Amino acid sequence: MLTSATRKESEGGVALILAMLAILILSVLAASIIFLSQTETWTTLDYRLTTQSRYAAEAGVQRTMNWILNNYTPPTTFTSYDMTKYPVQYSSNPVVLSAVSGVSSNYPDSTVSSAYNSALSNQSMAGLTGVSFSTYATLLRMTGGPEIGWLPGGTASVPQTWQITSQGNIAGVPSAQVQVVATYDRKATQEFMYAVAATGTTCKSIDIEGGAYTDSFNTNNGNYASTAQTSGGDVATNGNMYLAGNNSKVEGNFSGLNTSTGSCPSNGITNSSTASPAYLGTTQLTSSLSYPAPSAPSPTPPTTNQSISGDCGSPAIPGCTYIGTKHVSLSPSSQYGNLSVSAGTQVDLSAGTYSINSLSMSGNSTLVLSSVPVILNFQGASVAKVLDLSGGTVSNTTGVAANFQIVYAGTAPITLQGGSNSYGVVYAPNAAINTSGGAAWYGAVVSKTFTDSGGAPVHFDAALLNSLLQVGSFSPINFSWSKF
């Protein structure tokens, strides 16, 4: 029997190939792990740089807000600004304060621009090397005009809205630049919304008789003769409005807690006027009229009797300067007691706030505003009447009601006397106000009660809706960020 043997081929090379394939696969895995680790490292670095840049940009926003709140001086004149545009414009371009390279500043006051740039250009971050921020601010909105500074917490600032743009940067890493945009807003509350506002709750809280009436005009558009409207002379009260006599009327709306008509005290309007219509419409108040008491004069004025009768008296009243026969001036830097002005004396008042205990005018004497605004802030300590203009007049030739302000927190009565230049506002929410004679008052009145039985019209200056505002504090209202 024959047998055969089969010889097997050598398999020594297969192991080498498998080993090399295993090494290749492991190398690819190792490279992938290294690449992934490097990617995560760069991602972490990018996140850290972006976060640092964003923190720098946010710090810039906060620093800018602090600068606007504590270092910025708002304008007192507004002729350079076009406040009808959004954003506000100066020289046909948006108003900008800039500390950013490549963004031009456009602000009427170069001193303010320079101060902003010095405070907010390329500012470093404590504890972070090479991290900085620069900002610019665009004025979106501004309401110009004299503002209220005599209410508790009030300021003489200006309602504004700023858009703050802050750029956070890290030196040598352009891709880490972050921009944060925030809006910083200072709101204001209207205090003079009506020709007459009375906080009283009694019958005849507003008493309009003898042909007296209210209407409106707008000093933003011209004088009374050119802008008078047979509407807009709105009145409001927590109590009753009484209309009586020949053609007594409100050329505007009545606002009250009760808007029905009938006999007081159950009804909001008691109407026996011959005018038709006696008022244009009604609006029911959702809550009582409430006006905060103004701050008392500071320093407190004296209560001594002081007489101006052609001159400053003997000895001369502190703060009084004799100009000529029956002509004197008073300084707002002094305080005045129970001041009486008589004998046809002209008293010039320059811009400022006057602290006075009481004032009476007689003998066709005149208060003349030589510069504006003028504020008379009354104390009214131990007096029967805090202000009596029945024997004199006020001459405010600017024709702007906001430029003459009568302010009183107490309860002693006030007597107003109007005239061709009697432009002003009265803010006395706890006092009874009476008019004397039939001469007009151009502006607005806030009182506890208001009695006009002599036929004197009250012409509401609609410009007060956007001036003499109670300005609040600044507050941030929105925020966004982007990387670029």
C-alpha positions as CSV (number, residue, x, y, z in Angstrom):
1,M,0.0,0.0,0.0
2,L,1.3,3.3,-1.1
3,T,1.0,6.4,1.2
4,S,1.5,10.1,0.4
5,A,2.4,13.1,2.7
6,T,1.2,16.7,2.1
7,R,3.7,19.4,3.1
8,K,2.1,22.6,4.7
9,E,3.2,26.1,3.6
10,S,4.9,28.5,6.2
11,E,2.5,30.9,8.1
12,G,5.1,33.0,9.8
13,G,4.3,36.3,7.9
14,V,0.6,36.6,9.0
15,A,1.4,37.4,12.6
16,L,3.5,40.4,11.5
17,I,0.7,41.8,9.3
18,L,-1.9,41.4,12.2
19,A,0.5,43.1,14.6
20,M,1.0,46.0,12.2
21,L,-2.8,46.3,11.7
22,A,-3.2,46.4,15.5
23,I,-0.6,49.0,15.9
24,L,-2.2,51.1,13.1
25,I,-5.6,50.9,14.7
26,L,-4.2,51.8,18.1
27,S,-2.2,54.7,16.6
28,V,-5.4,56.0,15.0
29,L,-7.2,55.8,18.3
30,A,-4.4,57.5,20.1
31,A,-4.3,60.3,17.5
32,S,-8.0,60.7,17.8
33,I,-7.8,60.9,21.5
34,I,-5.0,63.5,21.2
35,F,-6.9,65.5,18.6
36,L,-10.1,65.4,20.8
37,S,-8.1,66.4,23.8
38,Q,-6.5,69.3,21.9
39,T,-10.0,70.3,20.6
40,E,-11.4,70.3,24.1
41,T,-8.4,72.3,25.3
42,W,-8.9,74.9,22.6
43,T,-12.6,75.0,23.2
44,T,-12.0,75.4,26.9
45,L,-9.5,78.2,26.2
46,D,-12.0,79.9,23.8
47,Y,-14.7,79.6,26.4
48,R,-12.5,81.1,29.1
49,L,-11.4,84.0,26.8
50,T,-14.9,84.7,25.7
51,T,-16.2,84.6,29.3
52,Q,-13.4,87.0,30.4
53,S,-14.2,89.3,27.5
54,R,-17.9,89.2,28.3
55,Y,-17.2,89.9,32.0
56,A,-15.1,92.9,30.8
57,A,-17.9,94.1,28.6
58,E,-20.4,93.8,31.4
59,A,-18.1,95.6,33.7
60,G,-17.9,98.4,31.1
61,V,-21.7,98.6,31.1
62,Q,-21.8,98.9,34.9
63,R,-19.0,101.4,34.9
64,T,-20.8,103.5,32.3
65,M,-24.0,103.4,34.2
66,N,-22.2,104.5,37.3
67,W,-20.6,107.4,35.4
68,I,-23.9,108.6,34.0
69,L,-25.5,108.4,37.4
70,N,-22.7,110.0,39.4
71,N,-20.4,112.0,37.1
72,Y,-22.5,113.1,34.1
73,T,-24.0,116.6,34.1
74,P,-27.2,116.7,32.0
75,P,-27.8,119.7,29.8
76,T,-29.8,122.7,31.1
77,T,-30.4,124.2,27.7
78,F,-31.7,122.1,24.9
79,T,-31.5,124.3,21.7
80,S,-28.6,122.2,20.3
81,Y,-30.6,118.9,20.5
82,D,-33.3,117.7,18.1
83,M,-35.4,115.8,20.6
84,T,-38.1,115.0,18.0
85,K,-35.7,112.3,16.5
86,Y,-35.0,108.9,17.8
87,P,-32.1,108.7,18.7
88,V,-31.8,112.3,19.7
89,Q,-29.7,114.3,17.2
90,Y,-27.1,117.0,17.3
91,S,-26.0,118.6,14.0
92,S,-28.2,116.0,12.2
93,N,-26.4,113.0,13.7
94,P,-27.2,110.9,16.8
95,V,-25.9,112.2,20.1
96,V,-23.0,109.9,21.1
97,L,-20.5,109.9,23.9
98,S,-17.6,107.6,22.8
99,A,-14.5,106.1,24.3
100,V,-14.2,103.4,21.5
101,S,-11.7,103.8,18.7
102,G,-13.5,104.1,15.4
103,V,-16.7,105.4,17.0
104,S,-16.9,109.2,16.9
105,S,-18.2,111.2,19.8
106,N,-21.0,113.7,18.9
107,Y,-22.0,115.7,21.9
108,P,-22.5,119.5,22.2
109,D,-20.3,119.9,25.3
110,S,-16.7,119.0,24.6
111,T,-15.9,118.9,28.4
112,V,-18.4,116.1,28.9
113,S,-17.1,114.2,25.9
114,S,-13.6,114.4,27.2
115,A,-14.5,113.3,30.7
116,Y,-16.4,110.3,29.3
117,N,-13.5,109.3,27.1
118,S,-11.0,109.5,30.0
119,A,-13.2,107.5,32.3
120,L,-14.2,104.7,29.9
121,S,-11.5,104.2,27.2
122,N,-9.5,101.0,27.3
123,Q,-10.1,100.4,31.0
124,S,-8.3,97.4,32.5
125,M,-9.8,94.7,34.7
126,A,-8.4,94.1,38.1
127,G,-6.9,90.6,38.5
128,L,-7.0,89.9,34.7
129,T,-3.9,90.5,32.6
130,G,-4.5,92.0,29.2
131,V,-8.3,92.2,29.6
132,S,-9.9,95.6,29.1
133,F,-13.1,97.4,28.0
134,S,-14.2,100.5,26.1
135,T,-17.7,101.9,25.8
136,Y,-19.8,104.4,23.9
137,A,-23.3,105.6,24.8
138,T,-26.1,106.8,22.4
139,L,-28.8,109.2,23.6
140,L,-32.0,107.6,22.5
141,R,-34.6,109.9,24.2
142,M,-34.6,113.1,26.2
143,T,-37.2,115.4,27.5
144,G,-36.0,118.9,28.0
145,G,-37.2,121.7,30.2
146,P,-37.2,122.7,33.8
147,E,-37.7,119.7,36.0
148,I,-39.0,119.3,39.6
149,G,-36.5,119.3,42.3
150,W,-38.7,120.2,45.2
151,L,-40.5,116.9,45.8
152,P,-39.0,114.4,48.3
153,G,-36.4,112.4,46.4
154,G,-36.8,114.7,43.5
155,T,-33.9,116.0,41.4
156,A,-33.4,118.7,38.9
157,S,-32.1,116.1,36.4
158,V,-33.5,115.3,32.9
159,P,-35.4,112.3,31.8
160,Q,-33.2,110.4,29.4
161,T,-32.7,107.0,27.8
162,W,-29.1,105.9,26.9
163,Q,-28.1,102.9,24.9
164,I,-24.7,101.7,26.3
165,T,-22.5,99.6,24.0
166,S,-19.4,98.0,25.7
167,Q,-16.6,96.1,24.1
168,G,-14.6,93.6,26.1
169,N,-11.2,92.8,24.7
170,I,-8.2,90.5,25.4
171,A,-4.9,91.8,24.1
172,G,-3.6,89.7,21.1
173,V,-6.8,87.6,20.8
174,P,-9.1,89.5,18.4
175,S,-11.5,86.5,18.3
176,A,-12.2,86.9,22.0
177,Q,-13.9,90.4,21.6
178,V,-17.4,90.5,23.1
179,Q,-19.9,93.3,22.8
180,V,-22.6,93.9,25.4
181,V,-25.5,96.4,24.7
182,A,-27.8,97.6,27.5
183,T,-30.4,100.3,27.8
184,Y,-30.3,102.7,30.8
185,D,-33.5,104.7,31.3
186,R,-34.5,107.5,33.6
187,K,-38.3,107.8,33.7
188,A,-40.4,110.7,34.8
189,T,-43.9,111.3,36.2
190,Q,-46.2,114.0,35.1
191,E,-47.4,116.3,37.9
192,F,-49.3,118.9,35.9
193,M,-51.8,117.0,33.8
194,Y,-54.8,119.3,34.3
195,A,-55.6,123.0,34.2
196,V,-57.0,122.6,37.8
197,A,-56.5,119.5,40.0
198,A,-58.1,119.5,43.5
199,T,-57.4,116.8,46.1
200,G,-60.4,117.8,48.2
201,T,-63.4,115.5,48.7
202,T,-66.0,118.2,49.6
203,C,-68.7,120.0,47.7
204,K,-67.3,122.7,45.4
205,S,-63.8,121.3,45.6
206,I,-63.6,122.9,42.2
207,D,-65.9,126.0,42.0
208,I,-66.1,127.8,38.7
209,E,-68.5,130.7,38.5
210,G,-69.0,134.2,37.1
211,G,-68.1,133.3,33.6
212,A,-64.8,131.7,34.5
213,Y,-63.5,129.0,32.2
214,T,-60.6,126.7,31.4
215,D,-59.0,126.1,28.0
216,S,-55.5,125.3,26.8
217,F,-52.5,126.5,24.7
218,N,-49.0,125.2,24.1
219,T,-45.9,127.3,24.6
220,N,-43.9,124.7,22.6
221,N,-45.7,126.0,19.5
222,G,-46.2,129.7,20.3
223,N,-48.0,132.1,22.6
224,Y,-51.5,131.9,23.8
225,A,-53.0,134.0,21.0
226,S,-51.5,131.8,18.3
227,T,-52.0,128.3,20.0
228,A,-55.3,128.7,22.0
229,Q,-57.6,125.6,21.9
230,T,-61.2,125.3,23.0
231,S,-60.3,121.9,24.4
232,G,-57.5,120.5,26.6
233,G,-58.5,122.6,29.7
234,D,-59.1,119.4,31.7
235,V,-59.9,119.5,35.4
236,A,-59.9,116.8,38.0
237,T,-61.0,116.4,41.7
238,N,-61.7,113.8,44.3
239,G,-64.8,115.7,45.3
240,N,-67.4,117.8,43.5
241,M,-67.2,120.3,40.7
242,Y,-69.6,123.2,40.8
243,L,-70.4,125.2,37.7
244,A,-72.7,128.3,37.9
245,G,-73.4,131.6,36.2
246,N,-73.3,133.0,32.8
247,N,-71.2,130.9,30.5
248,S,-69.0,129.3,33.1
249,K,-67.4,126.2,31.6
250,V,-64.6,123.7,31.3
251,E,-63.3,123.5,27.7
252,G,-62.0,120.1,28.4
253,N,-62.9,116.9,30.3
254,F,-63.9,116.5,33.9
255,S,-62.2,113.6,35.8
256,G,-63.5,112.5,39.1
257,L,-64.3,109.5,41.3
258,N,-67.9,110.2,40.5
259,T,-68.8,111.6,37.1
260,S,-72.6,111.7,37.3
261,T,-74.5,115.0,37.6
262,G,-76.8,116.3,40.3
263,S,-76.8,117.8,43.7
264,C,-73.7,117.7,45.9
265,P,-72.6,115.7,47.8
266,S,-73.8,112.6,46.1
267,N,-72.7,113.6,42.6
268,G,-69.5,114.5,40.9
269,I,-70.8,117.5,38.9
270,T,-73.3,120.1,39.9
271,N,-74.1,122.2,36.8
272,S,-76.2,125.3,36.7
273,S,-74.1,127.2,34.1
274,T,-75.7,128.7,31.0
275,A,-72.9,127.4,28.9
276,S,-73.8,124.6,26.4
277,P,-71.9,122.4,26.8
278,A,-70.5,123.3,30.2
279,Y,-67.8,120.6,29.8
280,L,-66.7,118.4,27.0
281,G,-66.7,115.0,28.6
282,T,-66.1,112.9,31.7
283,T,-63.5,110.4,32.8
284,Q,-63.9,108.3,35.9
285,L,-60.8,108.2,38.1
286,T,-59.7,104.6,39.0
287,S,-58.1,105.9,42.2
288,S,-58.0,109.1,44.2
289,L,-55.8,112.0,43.1
290,S,-52.7,111.9,45.2
291,Y,-49.9,114.5,45.2
292,P,-46.9,114.2,47.5
293,A,-46.2,117.2,49.7
294,P,-43.2,119.2,48.5
295,S,-40.1,119.5,50.5
296,A,-40.0,122.3,53.0
297,P,-37.8,125.3,52.4
298,S,-34.2,124.7,53.5
299,P,-32.8,126.6,55.4
300,T,-36.0,127.4,57.2
301,P,-37.0,131.1,56.6
302,P,-37.5,133.5,59.4
303,T,-41.0,134.5,60.6
304,T,-40.2,138.2,61.1
305,N,-42.3,140.9,59.3
306,Q,-40.4,142.5,56.4
307,S,-41.7,145.4,54.3
308,I,-40.8,146.6,50.8
309,S,-42.4,149.8,50.1
310,G,-40.5,151.6,47.4
311,D,-37.1,150.5,48.8
312,C,-35.5,147.7,50.9
313,G,-36.5,149.2,54.3
314,S,-34.3,150.3,57.1
315,P,-32.4,148.4,58.0
316,A,-32.3,146.8,54.6
317,I,-33.8,143.4,54.3
318,P,-31.0,140.8,53.8
319,G,-30.9,139.8,50.1
320,C,-32.7,143.0,48.9
321,T,-30.9,145.4,46.6
322,Y,-32.2,148.9,45.9
323,I,-32.1,149.7,42.2
324,G,-34.0,152.9,41.9
325,T,-37.3,154.6,42.9
326,K,-39.8,151.9,43.6
327,H,-37.5,149.3,42.1
328,V,-35.6,146.6,44.1
329,S,-34.3,143.1,43.5
330,L,-34.2,140.0,45.7
331,S,-31.5,137.3,45.8
332,P,-32.4,133.6,46.0
333,S,-29.4,133.1,48.3
334,S,-31.3,134.7,51.2
335,Q,-34.3,133.6,53.2
336,Y,-37.3,135.9,53.7
337,G,-39.9,136.1,56.5
338,N,-43.4,137.6,56.2
339,L,-42.7,139.7,53.2
340,S,-45.1,142.5,52.2
341,V,-44.6,144.5,48.9
342,S,-46.6,147.7,48.5
343,A,-46.6,151.2,46.9
344,G,-46.4,150.0,43.4
345,T,-42.9,148.6,43.9
346,Q,-41.3,146.5,41.2
347,V,-39.4,143.5,42.6
348,D,-37.0,141.7,40.3
349,L,-36.4,138.0,40.9
350,S,-33.5,136.2,39.3
351,A,-33.3,132.5,38.6
352,G,-33.2,130.3,41.7
353,T,-35.3,129.0,44.6
354,Y,-36.6,131.5,47.1
355,S,-37.3,130.4,50.7
356,I,-40.2,132.6,52.0
357,N,-42.5,132.3,55.0
358,S,-45.3,134.3,53.4
359,L,-45.8,137.0,50.8
360,S,-48.4,139.7,50.2
361,M,-48.7,142.1,47.3
362,S,-50.6,145.4,47.3
363,G,-50.7,148.8,45.6
364,N,-50.3,147.4,42.1
365,S,-46.8,146.1,42.9
366,T,-45.2,143.6,40.5
367,L,-42.9,140.6,40.7
368,V,-40.8,140.6,37.6
369,L,-38.8,137.6,36.5
370,S,-35.4,139.0,35.3
371,S,-34.1,135.5,34.6
372,V,-35.6,132.0,34.8
373,P,-36.7,129.6,36.2
374,V,-37.9,131.2,39.5
375,I,-39.2,129.0,42.3
376,L,-41.0,130.4,45.4
377,N,-41.0,127.8,48.1
378,F,-43.2,128.8,51.1
379,Q,-43.0,127.7,54.7
380,G,-46.2,129.3,55.9
381,A,-45.5,129.1,59.6
382,S,-48.1,130.8,61.8
383,V,-49.8,132.8,59.1
384,A,-53.4,133.4,58.1
385,K,-52.6,133.5,54.4
386,V,-49.3,132.2,52.9
387,L,-49.6,134.1,49.6
388,D,-51.8,137.0,48.5
389,L,-51.3,138.4,45.0
390,S,-54.7,140.3,45.0
391,G,-53.0,143.7,45.1
392,G,-50.2,142.9,42.6
393,T,-49.2,140.9,39.6
394,V,-46.5,138.5,38.3
395,S,-44.6,139.4,35.1
396,N,-43.1,136.4,33.4
397,T,-42.4,137.7,29.9
398,T,-40.9,134.4,28.7
399,G,-44.5,133.2,28.3
400,V,-43.5,129.8,29.6
401,A,-45.5,128.6,32.7
402,A,-42.8,126.2,33.8
403,N,-40.4,129.2,34.4
404,F,-42.4,130.4,37.4
405,Q,-43.3,127.9,40.2
406,I,-45.2,128.5,43.4
407,V,-44.7,125.7,45.9
408,Y,-46.3,125.1,49.3
409,A,-46.8,122.1,51.5
410,G,-49.1,123.5,54.1
411,T,-52.7,124.3,54.6
412,A,-52.9,128.2,54.8
413,P,-54.9,129.7,51.9
414,I,-53.5,131.3,48.7
415,T,-55.0,134.1,46.6
416,L,-54.0,134.3,43.0
417,Q,-54.1,137.4,40.8
418,G,-53.7,136.9,37.1
419,G,-52.6,139.2,34.4
420,S,-51.3,139.4,30.8
421,N,-47.9,138.0,31.8
422,S,-49.0,135.7,34.7
423,Y,-47.5,132.5,33.4
424,G,-46.8,130.0,36.1
425,V,-47.8,126.9,38.1
426,V,-49.0,126.5,41.6
427,Y,-48.3,123.3,43.5
428,A,-50.1,123.4,46.8
429,P,-52.0,120.1,47.2
430,N,-53.1,120.8,50.8
431,A,-54.2,124.5,50.4
432,A,-57.3,126.3,49.4
433,I,-56.7,128.6,46.4
434,N,-59.0,131.5,45.4
435,T,-58.7,133.8,42.5
436,S,-59.0,137.5,42.7
437,G,-60.5,139.5,39.9
438,G,-61.1,138.3,36.4
439,A,-57.5,138.3,35.0
440,A,-56.2,135.1,33.4
441,W,-53.7,132.7,34.9
442,Y,-51.6,130.9,32.2
443,G,-50.3,127.5,33.4
444,A,-51.8,125.1,35.9
445,V,-53.0,124.8,39.5
446,V,-52.7,121.9,42.0
447,S,-54.6,122.5,45.2
448,K,-56.9,121.1,47.8
449,T,-59.8,123.3,46.7
450,F,-60.0,125.8,43.9
451,T,-62.5,128.7,43.9
452,D,-62.9,131.0,40.8
453,S,-66.0,133.1,41.3
454,G,-64.7,136.3,39.6
455,G,-64.6,135.0,36.1
456,A,-60.9,134.5,35.8
457,P,-59.9,132.0,33.1
458,V,-57.3,129.4,33.6
459,H,-55.4,128.6,30.4
460,F,-53.6,125.3,30.7
461,D,-50.1,125.2,29.1
462,A,-50.0,121.8,27.4
463,A,-46.2,122.0,27.3
464,L,-46.4,121.1,31.0
465,L,-47.2,117.5,30.0
466,N,-43.6,117.2,28.9
467,S,-41.9,119.5,31.4
468,L,-41.9,120.0,35.2
469,L,-41.7,116.3,35.5
470,Q,-40.8,114.4,38.7
471,V,-37.7,112.6,37.5
472,G,-37.0,109.2,39.0
473,S,-33.8,107.2,39.2
474,F,-32.0,105.5,36.4
475,S,-32.7,101.8,35.9
476,P,-31.4,99.2,33.3
477,I,-34.3,97.9,31.2
478,N,-32.7,95.4,28.7
479,F,-29.4,93.6,28.0
480,S,-27.9,91.6,25.1
481,W,-24.5,90.4,24.1
482,S,-22.7,89.0,21.0
483,K,-19.2,87.7,20.1
484,F,-17.3,89.1,17.1
